[in-house]
Amino acid sequence: MIPLPIRPLAHSAFAPFGDIIEPDDAKSFPINAGKCIRYHDLAKVETSGPEARTLVSLLRGEPYEIPLALKMVERHPLGSQAFIPLTENPFLVVVAPDEGGQPGEPIAFETAPGQGVNIAQNVWHGILTPLRSTSEFVVIDRGGSGCNLEEHFFDKPYQVEYA
């Protein structure tokens, strides 16, 4: 297997693949007579294609163990996909640049407690991978007709591991 070290999720490294969803450094302002702070416009939700609409779902995921064999990545050509944790548990985020319609070398990130991600439209990424314990997520993605899933299986898997 090809080693794939896990790194902390950081804005500069993740920017080519989407958005990090967290209140740090976000535009914010008070609402509701000052009883609430709104952290505004944290991610660009994208939907395209026939009958496109935005879906909001809940997921409950079982934890994965590290090291982990990464055999496949996927992408959604018709919309972005956001994962917002409802717990403080970290999760693994794997993304890869597109190289001529195929995924390039993947990059693995571990979120900090409370961080979410919005994976941009058509970006290669791994599946939802909670770490340490069962975790729940709000997922915002695209519904509608048309094929919004492409999968790629690597000839040789990667071993996701702590550096």
Rosetta silent file (secondary structure, phi, psi, omega in degrees, C-alpha in Angstrom):
SEQUENCE: MIPLPIRPLAHSAFAPFGDIIEPDDAKSFPINAGKCIRYHDLAKVETSGPEARTLVSLLRGEPYEIPLALKMVERHPLGSQAFIPLTENPFLVVVAPDEGGQPGEPIAFETAPGQGVNIAQNVWHGILTPLRSTSEFVVIDRGGSGCNLEEHFFDKPYQVEYA
SCORE:     score description
SCORE:     0.000 S_00000001
   1 L     0.000  153.219  179.582    0.000    0.000    0.000 S_00000001
   2 E   -89.735  124.421 -179.659    1.032    3.588   -0.598 S_00000001
   3 E   -64.849  138.095  177.765    1.456    5.539    2.694 S_00000001
   4 E  -134.387   97.647 -176.753   -0.932    8.503    3.100 S_00000001
   5 E   -72.569  146.506  177.259   -0.188   10.547    6.259 S_00000001
   6 E   -89.462  134.688  177.038   -2.998   12.375    8.059 S_00000001
   7 E  -122.446  160.002  177.129   -2.538   16.106    8.614 S_00000001
   8 E   -65.942  145.843  178.346   -4.628   18.622   10.576 S_00000001
   9 L   -73.067  121.981 -178.495   -7.413   20.288    8.582 S_00000001
  10 L  -135.052  145.107 -176.907   -6.313   23.842    7.692 S_00000001
  11 H   -55.054  -46.859 -175.141   -7.911   26.500    5.478 S_00000001
  12 H   -63.848  -40.004 -178.844   -4.890   27.038    3.228 S_00000001
  13 H   -77.003  -29.472 -176.030   -4.407   23.344    2.437 S_00000001
  14 H   -90.777  -17.699 -173.699   -8.130   22.577    2.006 S_00000001
  15 H   -50.658  -38.787  179.630   -9.117   25.689   -0.019 S_00000001
  16 H   -66.152  -13.093 -173.820   -8.680   24.063   -3.479 S_00000001
  17 H  -110.400  -11.234 -179.243  -11.230   21.392   -2.496 S_00000001
  18 E   153.434 -148.458 -173.796  -13.952   23.387   -0.720 S_00000001
  19 E  -121.159  146.792  167.688  -14.697   25.179    2.540 S_00000001
  20 E   -93.964  130.853 -177.892  -14.025   24.530    6.215 S_00000001
  21 E  -102.123  106.561  178.066  -17.176   25.169    8.211 S_00000001
  22 L  -163.937  157.887 -177.053  -16.347   26.730   11.591 S_00000001
  23 L   -76.411  -18.790 -178.473  -16.912   30.081   13.292 S_00000001
  24 L   -55.417  129.208  176.357  -13.212   31.028   13.520 S_00000001
  25 L    62.145   14.594  179.400  -12.491   34.099   11.359 S_00000001
  26 L   -84.508  152.732  171.164  -16.049   34.049    9.942 S_00000001
  27 E   -65.529  128.793 -178.762  -18.086   37.164    9.282 S_00000001
  28 E  -140.532  155.470  178.293  -20.424   37.407   12.259 S_00000001
  29 E  -160.454  153.892 -179.757  -23.042   39.755   13.612 S_00000001
  30 E   -75.307  146.010  173.083  -25.727   39.768   16.319 S_00000001
  31 E  -137.246  176.780  177.203  -29.339   38.877   15.497 S_00000001
  32 L    53.576   55.811  177.910  -32.515   38.265   17.517 S_00000001
  33 L    57.229   32.513  177.171  -32.186   41.373   19.674 S_00000001
  34 L    79.811    5.497 -178.806  -28.546   40.546   20.365 S_00000001
  35 L   -87.907   -3.209 -176.436  -29.323   37.137   21.907 S_00000001
  36 E  -144.773  142.930  172.882  -27.697   35.227   19.035 S_00000001
  37 E  -106.982  127.984  176.896  -24.545   35.569   16.936 S_00000001
  38 E   -98.205  123.303  171.953  -24.833   34.590   13.276 S_00000001
  39 E   -95.114  108.347 -160.824  -21.664   33.206   11.657 S_00000001
  40 E   -97.047  138.490  168.758  -22.534   34.111    8.104 S_00000001
  41 L    56.173   59.867 -174.926  -21.905   32.483    4.720 S_00000001
  42 L   -83.090  -17.011 -177.219  -19.557   29.703    5.801 S_00000001
  43 L  -155.428  152.076  176.801  -19.769   27.595    2.631 S_00000001
  44 L   -95.432  105.609  177.639  -20.805   27.775   -1.001 S_00000001
  45 L   -82.036  125.690 -176.990  -23.612   25.241   -1.544 S_00000001
  46 L  -117.600  132.741  171.308  -23.664   24.197   -5.208 S_00000001
  47 E  -139.891  139.762  177.332  -26.444   22.428   -7.117 S_00000001
  48 L  -149.803  173.996  178.671  -26.833   22.015  -10.861 S_00000001
  49 L    92.446  179.288 -174.817  -28.497   19.720  -13.376 S_00000001
  50 L   -65.101  134.056  176.223  -32.095   18.703  -13.948 S_00000001
  51 L    54.906   31.663 -176.898  -34.570   19.342  -11.118 S_00000001
  52 L   -63.527  137.802  174.334  -31.717   20.317   -8.801 S_00000001
  53 E  -150.286  157.564  179.778  -32.604   21.068   -5.201 S_00000001
  54 E   -88.059  131.050  177.694  -30.754   21.327   -1.926 S_00000001
  55 E  -107.432  144.338  170.521  -31.194   18.437    0.529 S_00000001
  56 E  -121.302  122.024 -177.383  -30.615   18.504    4.282 S_00000001
  57 E  -131.545  165.152  172.303  -30.119   15.066    5.853 S_00000001
  58 E  -115.263  138.558  175.971  -28.844   13.532    9.084 S_00000001
  59 E  -125.046  145.197  170.596  -26.270   10.730    9.140 S_00000001
  60 E  -121.399  117.167 -175.676  -25.063    8.537   11.978 S_00000001
  61 E  -114.199  138.880  174.931  -21.696    6.964   11.202 S_00000001
  62 L   -79.528  148.673 -176.647  -19.782    4.205   12.942 S_00000001
  63 L   -73.336  151.800  174.128  -16.088    4.912   13.627 S_00000001
  64 E  -105.771  154.590  176.827  -13.221    3.650   11.480 S_00000001
  65 L   -97.645  144.938  173.997   -9.850    2.496   12.770 S_00000001
  66 L  -107.957  133.965    6.311   -6.543    4.013   11.659 S_00000001
  67 L   -70.360  156.232 -174.118   -4.548    2.771    9.783 S_00000001
  68 E  -135.871  133.114  176.225   -7.186    2.523    7.076 S_00000001
  69 E   -81.213  120.751  176.005   -6.968    1.175    3.526 S_00000001
  70 E   -97.019  106.409 -176.758   -8.202    3.787    1.035 S_00000001
  71 E  -103.766  -19.817 -171.452   -9.359    1.823   -1.993 S_00000001
  72 E  -148.799  147.446  167.824  -11.859    4.238   -3.539 S_00000001
  73 E  -128.872  163.870 -179.604  -12.785    7.893   -3.883 S_00000001
  74 E  -137.665  167.748  172.199  -15.928    9.459   -5.310 S_00000001
  75 E  -148.601  161.881 -177.522  -17.151   12.779   -6.622 S_00000001
  76 L  -121.861   99.888 -174.400  -20.460   14.507   -7.216 S_00000001
  77 L   -70.167  -12.982 -176.177  -20.499   16.308  -10.591 S_00000001
  78 L  -111.316    5.501  178.584  -23.831   18.045   -9.952 S_00000001
  79 E  -178.524  160.600  174.936  -23.363   19.480   -6.468 S_00000001
  80 L   -78.776  171.784  179.302  -21.291   20.151   -3.396 S_00000001
  81 E  -145.193  116.511 -178.872  -21.558   18.034   -0.245 S_00000001
  82 E  -105.606  139.887  176.086  -21.258   19.476    3.275 S_00000001
  83 E  -122.843  115.332 -178.010  -20.664   17.467    6.458 S_00000001
  84 E  -118.698  111.390 -175.861  -21.357   19.329    9.710 S_00000001
  85 E   -70.125  144.143  174.813  -20.699   17.284   12.865 S_00000001
  86 L  -100.890    4.429  176.163  -23.218   17.336   15.690 S_00000001
  87 L  -128.266  174.209  176.910  -20.579   16.044   18.125 S_00000001
  88 L   -88.146    1.953 -177.102  -17.051   17.101   19.013 S_00000001
  89 L   -68.572  138.604  175.813  -15.635   13.868   17.539 S_00000001
  90 L   -73.599  161.951  171.857  -13.064   14.283   14.763 S_00000001
  91 E  -141.510  159.606 -178.531  -13.507   12.724   11.350 S_00000001
  92 E   -89.433  135.972  176.011  -11.226   11.933    8.455 S_00000001
  93 E  -124.618  116.956  177.062  -11.501   13.965    5.243 S_00000001
  94 E  -112.553  129.643  177.411   -9.716   12.619    2.154 S_00000001
  95 E  -132.810  161.448  178.198   -9.654   14.705   -1.041 S_00000001
  96 E  -147.577  142.016  175.367   -7.747   14.466   -4.315 S_00000001
  97 L   -69.059  155.157  174.993   -7.120   16.868   -7.192 S_00000001
  98 E   -85.619  131.653  177.189   -8.591   16.027  -10.574 S_00000001
  99 E  -128.023   90.623  177.851   -5.998   15.001  -13.162 S_00000001
 100 L    65.974   37.260  179.096   -7.629   14.569  -16.555 S_00000001
 101 L    88.483   -0.553  178.019  -10.864   13.135  -15.179 S_00000001
 102 E  -122.682  154.474  177.094   -9.116   10.816  -12.686 S_00000001
 103 E   -72.019  140.060  172.098   -8.118   11.491   -9.077 S_00000001
 104 L   -84.573 -158.038 -179.337   -4.547   12.555   -8.452 S_00000001
 105 L   -63.838  122.727 -179.607   -2.596   11.890   -5.257 S_00000001
 106 L   -71.675  158.854  176.514   -5.014   11.974   -2.297 S_00000001
 107 E  -127.182  134.208 -178.948   -4.546   14.150    0.780 S_00000001
 108 E  -111.766  133.090  178.379   -5.852   13.100    4.219 S_00000001
 109 E  -125.766  148.211  168.393   -6.988   15.544    6.912 S_00000001
 110 E  -112.520  130.113  179.593   -8.328   15.071   10.435 S_00000001
 111 L   -73.604  154.238  169.107  -10.813   17.659   11.616 S_00000001
 112 L   -84.231  161.969  178.722  -10.505   19.468   14.920 S_00000001
 113 L   -52.693  128.645  177.554  -13.479   19.217   17.289 S_00000001
 114 L    86.549  -11.367  179.114  -16.477   20.989   15.781 S_00000001
 115 L   -74.577  138.521  170.660  -14.989   21.563   12.313 S_00000001
 116 E  -118.975  173.250  178.207  -17.136   20.687    9.318 S_00000001
 117 E  -136.397  151.233  168.983  -16.359   20.683    5.609 S_00000001
 118 E  -120.111  111.809 -179.902  -18.094   21.538    2.383 S_00000001
 119 E   -86.981  122.428 -174.181  -16.579   19.538   -0.459 S_00000001
 120 L   -63.703  159.043  177.628  -16.946   21.509   -3.675 S_00000001
 121 L   -54.970  132.917  174.125  -18.813   20.243   -6.698 S_00000001
 122 L    71.516   18.021  178.144  -16.885   17.642   -8.731 S_00000001
 123 L   -93.668  130.304  175.240  -14.062   17.207   -6.169 S_00000001
 124 E   -66.100  135.429 -179.795  -12.755   13.667   -5.609 S_00000001
 125 E  -155.651  159.521  174.581  -13.132   12.656   -1.958 S_00000001
 126 L   -78.259  174.596  178.113  -13.287    9.700    0.397 S_00000001
 127 L   -77.800  166.618  176.828  -16.429    8.516    2.121 S_00000001
 128 L   -59.943  124.763 -172.464  -17.630    9.875    5.464 S_00000001
 129 E  -132.876   82.009  175.522  -15.153    8.478    7.996 S_00000001
 130 E   -63.005  150.552  177.670  -15.894    9.203   11.665 S_00000001
 131 E  -119.917  148.416  171.006  -13.043    8.535   14.093 S_00000001
 132 L    76.330  -42.870  178.601  -13.021    7.303   17.710 S_00000001
 133 L  -159.226  166.769  178.087  -16.801    6.898   18.247 S_00000001
 134 L   -55.652  136.209 -175.731  -20.195    6.904   16.569 S_00000001
 135 E  -136.210  148.967  177.056  -20.915   10.402   15.257 S_00000001
 136 E  -112.132  147.259 -175.971  -23.881   12.264   13.827 S_00000001
 137 E  -138.035  145.702  161.299  -23.732   14.794   11.005 S_00000001
 138 E   -87.547  131.103  177.773  -25.942   17.242    9.181 S_00000001
 139 E  -118.646  130.365  177.370  -25.331   16.686    5.466 S_00000001
 140 E  -119.229  116.307  179.881  -26.233   19.302    2.873 S_00000001
 141 E  -150.040 -165.091 -170.888  -26.058   18.123   -0.717 S_00000001
 142 E  -101.692  134.737  169.207  -27.890   17.920   -4.025 S_00000001
 143 E  -114.527  168.905  179.589  -31.088   16.101   -4.901 S_00000001
 144 L   128.138  177.264 -179.927  -32.791   15.833   -8.283 S_00000001
 145 L   -81.319  169.237 -176.421  -32.563   13.711  -11.384 S_00000001
 146 L    97.930  155.117 -178.547  -29.331   12.934  -13.199 S_00000001
 147 L   -83.499  117.219 -177.964  -26.313   10.937  -12.106 S_00000001
 148 L  -116.128   29.482  178.957  -24.518   12.735   -9.274 S_00000001
 149 L  -144.729  125.771  169.409  -22.023   10.032   -8.295 S_00000001
 150 E  -124.963  137.264  177.876  -18.784    8.860   -9.899 S_00000001
 151 E  -118.629  147.653  175.718  -16.493    6.361   -8.170 S_00000001
 152 E  -132.139  125.772  176.969  -12.846    5.582   -8.809 S_00000001
 153 E  -102.290  126.102 -178.266  -11.111    2.468   -7.444 S_00000001
 154 E   -71.417  142.402  174.562   -7.320    2.745   -7.107 S_00000001
 155 E   -62.830  -39.786  177.744   -5.152    0.069   -8.724 S_00000001
 156 E  -126.038  122.318 -177.455   -3.035    0.090   -5.561 S_00000001
 157 E   -68.304  159.913  174.120   -4.701    1.211   -2.291 S_00000001
 158 E  -100.104  147.498  173.547   -3.346    3.892    0.008 S_00000001
 159 E  -105.270  107.899  177.612   -2.778    3.305    3.718 S_00000001
 160 E   -77.351  125.351 -174.290   -4.117    6.270    5.667 S_00000001
 161 E  -150.090  156.988  175.275   -2.027    6.564    8.820 S_00000001
 162 E   -72.937  136.659 -178.469   -0.940    9.009   11.481 S_00000001
 163 L   -69.185    0.000    0.000    2.399   10.612   10.606 S_00000001
